[in-house]
C-alpha cells in the first residue's frame, strides 16, 4: 500500500527546493556563506511557512543570518509566487535549525566516551 502524503508536506517539499535555489542565486553575499534549507513546514491553511535553515561559512552568525533572511523574505516570497502555482503563497518565517549542531555535539560526546572506554583496563 502506497504511503499517503499530506498536501502541506508536498507543498513544503516543493518550497524547500525552490527556496534553496532562490537563496543560492538571488542572495549572492559572501557574508552569508552557504545556506541550506533543511525543512519547510507549511500551516494547514497555507498562510504561514516556517523555513528551517543551516549555515556553513560566512562572516555572519546564525542570528544575523536569520535577520538577513527575514529582511529578504518578501522578495523571496514574490519570486516563489512566480515559480510555484498556488492561490496563496505562505508568509515565510526563517528559523535557524539547531539540530545539526546538536547532532555534531552528541556525536563528539559519544566518540569521546568510546575513546575513554577503550583505554580502560578491564
N, C-alpha and C positions, 0 to 999 in steps of 0.2 A: 504494500500500500504506500503510495507516494505521500511524503510529508507535506502538509499544507503550510504555507507561509502567509502571514497577515499582510495586508496591503501596506500597512505602515512600515513593515520590515523591508518590503520590496522598494518602496519609495526611499527609505533611509539608505539602502544599499546603493541605489542609483545616485542619490545626492552625495554620498560619500565619494563615489567615483568622480562625479563632475566637480565637486568642490576641490578634490585633490588636484585635478588638472587645472582648475582656475587659479588656485593658490600658487601652483608651480609656475604658471605662465603670466599671471597678472601681478603678483606681488613679488617681483624680482628684486628683493632687497637683501643684500649680503648681511645686513644687520639681523634679519630674522633667522637666517640659517635655513636648514631643511625642515619643513613642517610636514608631518604625516597625519592624515585624518584616520583615526583609529576606528571611530564608530559615529554614526548619526542616529539619534533616537528621535523619532517623529511622534508628536502628540496624536492622539486618535482623531482629533478634528482637523489635523494638518495646519494648525495655526502657529505652532512653535516647533523648533527642532534644536536639540542640544547636540552640538558638534564637539566631539572629544578629539583632542589633538595631542601630539607629542612633538618635541623639537630635538634637533641634533645640530650642534654647532651654533653659529650665530653669536652676535655680541649682546643680545638682549636676554634677560632671564625669562622665566615662564610667565610671570605676571605682566611684564612689559610686552611680551609677545601676545598674550591674551588681550591686552588693551589695544594693540595694533590691529589684531584680527576683529575685535569688536568695532573699531572705527571703520574698518573696511567692509563690515557686514552688509550695509545697504548696497554697496556697489556689487559685492559678490552675489547678493540675492537677486539683483537686477540681471546680472549675467546668467545666473542659474535659471531665471524665468525664460530667458531666450533659448536655453538648451533643453529644458525639461518641460514637457507638455502637461501642465496641471492647471486646474482652475485657480488654485491659490498656492502660492509659494510660501512656505513657513518662514517666520521670522527666525533668524539664525542667532543662537546663543553659544558662544565658544567657551569651552571649559578645558583646562589642561588636564590630561589623563595621567594620573599619577601611578597607575597600576604597573606600568613598565618599570618605573624606578623602584617601586616596592618589590617587584619580581626580581630585579637585579640584586637588591639588598638581601632578600631572602636566600637567593642562590649563593651569594658570597658567604652568608652565615652558615649555610649547610656545608659548603666546601671547607670552611674553617673548622666546623665540628668534626667532619670526616677526617681532616688532616690531624687534628688533635687525637682522635681515637686511634688512628693508625700508628701514632708514635707511642701510645701507652703500652707498656709490657703487660701481658696477661697473666 
